[in-house]
């Protein structure tokens, strides 16, 4: 078998089941470099590994929405708990909006990239299906905000490692996606990111 056909076979295996390959290794050997992990997974380099992932995602775009590969690339993070690293990734099904006061976002440009945030006003909420384009609901919602807010859509995170069933820490979940937990307005109320 040539190197090229071996790579194609590895790519096919990757597209069929990422869950059983890199996550297990990454969670156990998190001190290894990206290139070492790529080679352990049968790829010649980190670049080939990244190309393989991109191609696999592209191939899976036509799959049902509950497939492992979503229409958009997943984001990966390492969650450390009790001195053990777990590879986690964004959940393609569960997510929602977090609300942060506009003054906080504008006052901390080193942490917050304002381009990632949307304004909260009548126009932006009319596009939100949860308000059903109902002017009365929108007006009431805006009146109950204590100050001008901005919002960002984030996802729940899922542990990729087999056997991990507990929930990922909420603080890690939001901070990995660029939101400081203590800045969030009304966690569990209007700021929710575990819904389907």
Secondary structure as UniProt FT lines:
FT   HELIX           3..16
FT   HELIX           18..20
FT   HELIX           22..28
FT   TURN            30..31
FT   HELIX           34..40
FT   TURN            41..42
FT   HELIX           46..59
FT   TURN            60..62
FT   TURN            65..66
FT   STRAND          76..81
FT   TURN            82..83
FT   STRAND          84..101
FT   HELIX           102..107
FT   TURN            109..111
FT   HELIX           114..116
FT   STRAND          118..119
FT   HELIX           122..126
FT   HELIX           129..131
FT   TURN            132..133
FT   HELIX           135..143
FT   STRAND          149..159
FT   TURN            162..163
FT   HELIX           170..175
FT   TURN            176..178
FT   HELIX           181..183
FT   TURN            188..190
//
